[in-house]
Every structure is written in structure tokens, then in C-alpha cells.
Amino acid sequence: AVVSTQSTGLLSLFSPLTNCGYIMCNNLLQRKPLDVSINQIRRDVPTIVLTGYLMWLPTHFVLLTVVPLKHRVLFNSLVGVLWTCYLTHVTNVGVRGGLVDLDDKGPFSKQ
């Protein structure tokens, strides 16, 4: 009961907001236009939120029922690293399907 009440409440409220914020900040740092960010949010956030539910609810269940207290921070941090890798991959896949656009010289290059 504790896992479902706390996790579902926090995930359902903050997950879409934090993921939208992450995409906006990521695109802002990459100097992408606002319409690109809005389109990416519409396209990616539902999948990211669903994947987050599928990943974090079982993680919290295992964390609170199986993992010893002294290892909980380590376990949660390891899952957090995996989540960050997934989120980075999903939000940075380029139009060509790769993580890096080899033709892009970057925002600080002289073209």
C-alpha cells in the first residue's frame, strides 16, 4: 500500500512536468527553436512517462521490499543511472536515427 500510494502520486504528478522541463532545457542548451521542443514534447513525453511508470514502480517495490536498508541508496542510484541513459538516448536521437549528427559542427564552430 505504501509503494502504490506514494509512487503513483509522485510519478503521476511530477513525471510529465520534469520530463517536459528536461526536454526544454536540453533543447535550449542545444540552441534548438521553441517549435522543435514543443514537437518533441508532444512526440516523446507520453512514451517517456509510460516507460518511467514501468521502470520506477517495480523499482520502488523491490527497493522497499527486497533491498536491505544499507543498500537502498546504491540500488536506487544504479537504477537512476540507467534511467538517465535511457532519457538521454530518447531525447537526443537525431533525425537520421543516430545520437550524433556528424555534419553538425556545433554551436561554437565557425562555419
VOPAGU-379931 format. One record per residue (C-alpha): residue number from 1; chain; y, x, z. Coordinates in steps of 0.05 Angstrom, whole numbers, padded with zeros to 5 digits. Last residue first. Layout:
# VOPAGU-379931
(site NUM; 'A'; (Y; X; Z))
...
//
This chain:
# VOPAGU-379931
(site 111; 'A'; (00557; 00621; -00810))
(site 110; 'A'; (00580; 00657; -00748))
(site 109; 'A'; (00530; 00643; -00693))
(site 108; 'A'; (00548; 00611; -00627))
(site 107; 'A'; (00519; 00541; -00638))
(site 106; 'A'; (00451; 00565; -00662))
(site 105; 'A'; (00428; 00597; -00728))
(site 104; 'A'; (00389; 00536; -00748))
(site 103; 'A'; (00341; 00551; -00806))
(site 102; 'A'; (00283; 00565; -00759))
(site 101; 'A'; (00288; 00496; -00728))
(site 100; 'A'; (00249; 00505; -00664))
(site 99; 'A'; (00201; 00457; -00629))
(site 98; 'A'; (00167; 00437; -00693))
(site 97; 'A'; (00157; 00369; -00725))
(site 96; 'A'; (00205; 00379; -00782))
(site 95; 'A'; (00256; 00333; -00749))
(site 94; 'A'; (00253; 00375; -00686))
(site 93; 'A'; (00212; 00365; -00623))
(site 92; 'A'; (00261; 00378; -00567))
(site 91; 'A'; (00257; 00315; -00525))
(site 90; 'A'; (00181; 00307; -00525))
(site 89; 'A'; (00167; 00381; -00513))
(site 88; 'A'; (00218; 00387; -00456))
(site 87; 'A'; (00190; 00325; -00423))
(site 86; 'A'; (00119; 00350; -00428))
(site 85; 'A'; (00135; 00419; -00401))
(site 84; 'A'; (00176; 00387; -00345))
(site 83; 'A'; (00118; 00342; -00327))
(site 82; 'A'; (00070; 00402; -00324))
(site 81; 'A'; (00119; 00438; -00278))
(site 80; 'A'; (00125; 00376; -00235))
(site 79; 'A'; (00049; 00373; -00229))
(site 78; 'A'; (00050; 00443; -00202))
(site 77; 'A'; (00107; 00426; -00155))
(site 76; 'A'; (00070; 00365; -00127))
(site 75; 'A'; (00008; 00407; -00113))
(site 74; 'A'; (00048; 00463; -00080))
(site 73; 'A'; (00087; 00414; -00037))
(site 72; 'A'; (00023; 00378; -00017))
(site 71; 'A'; (-00017; 00439; 00002))
(site 70; 'A'; (-00004; 00440; 00078))
(site 69; 'A'; (-00014; 00365; 00083))
(site 68; 'A'; (-00084; 00367; 00052))
(site 67; 'A'; (-00090; 00336; -00017))
(site 66; 'A'; (-00136; 00275; -00020))
(site 65; 'A'; (-00100; 00211; 00000))
(site 64; 'A'; (-00025; 00224; -00005))
(site 63; 'A'; (-00025; 00273; -00063))
(site 62; 'A'; (-00081; 00237; -00100))
(site 61; 'A'; (-00042; 00171; -00098))
(site 60; 'A'; (00023; 00207; -00114))
(site 59; 'A'; (-00009; 00240; -00175))
(site 58; 'A'; (-00041; 00174; -00196))
(site 57; 'A'; (00028; 00141; -00196))
(site 56; 'A'; (00062; 00202; -00227))
(site 55; 'A'; (00024; 00210; -00292))
(site 54; 'A'; (00014; 00140; -00320))
(site 53; 'A'; (00082; 00119; -00294))
(site 52; 'A'; (00114; 00180; -00326))
(site 51; 'A'; (00078; 00167; -00391))
(site 50; 'A'; (00107; 00097; -00392))
(site 49; 'A'; (00176; 00124; -00377))
(site 48; 'A'; (00171; 00177; -00431))
(site 47; 'A'; (00146; 00127; -00482))
(site 46; 'A'; (00202; 00078; -00468))
(site 45; 'A'; (00253; 00135; -00467))
(site 44; 'A'; (00236; 00165; -00535))
(site 43; 'A'; (00263; 00121; -00591))
(site 42; 'A'; (00321; 00086; -00558))
(site 41; 'A'; (00342; 00150; -00522))
(site 40; 'A'; (00335; 00190; -00586))
(site 39; 'A'; (00379; 00140; -00623))
(site 38; 'A'; (00432; 00144; -00568))
(site 37; 'A'; (00430; 00220; -00567))
(site 36; 'A'; (00437; 00225; -00643))
(site 35; 'A'; (00495; 00175; -00640))
(site 34; 'A'; (00530; 00219; -00589))
(site 33; 'A'; (00531; 00279; -00636))
(site 32; 'A'; (00490; 00341; -00619))
(site 31; 'A'; (00523; 00401; -00586))
(site 30; 'A'; (00458; 00430; -00559))
(site 29; 'A'; (00486; 00425; -00489))
(site 28; 'A'; (00505; 00353; -00503))
(site 27; 'A'; (00436; 00339; -00530))
(site 26; 'A'; (00403; 00363; -00466))
(site 25; 'A'; (00454; 00327; -00423))
(site 24; 'A'; (00442; 00260; -00459))
(site 23; 'A'; (00367; 00269; -00459))
(site 22; 'A'; (00365; 00285; -00384))
(site 21; 'A'; (00412; 00227; -00368))
(site 20; 'A'; (00368; 00178; -00406))
(site 19; 'A'; (00307; 00206; -00369))
(site 18; 'A'; (00343; 00200; -00302))
(site 17; 'A'; (00363; 00128; -00314))
(site 16; 'A'; (00295; 00106; -00342))
(site 15; 'A'; (00259; 00138; -00283))
(site 14; 'A'; (00306; 00115; -00228))
(site 13; 'A'; (00290; 00042; -00217))
(site 12; 'A'; (00218; 00034; -00240))
(site 11; 'A'; (00197; 00101; -00212))
(site 10; 'A'; (00228; 00091; -00143))
(site 9; 'A'; (00201; 00021; -00132))
(site 8; 'A'; (00132; 00036; -00161))
(site 7; 'A'; (00125; 00099; -00120))
(site 6; 'A'; (00146; 00069; -00054))
(site 5; 'A'; (00107; 00004; -00056))
(site 4; 'A'; (00045; 00029; -00094))
(site 3; 'A'; (00036; 00091; -00051))
(site 2; 'A'; (00048; 00057; 00016))
(site 1; 'A'; (00000; 00000; 00000))
//
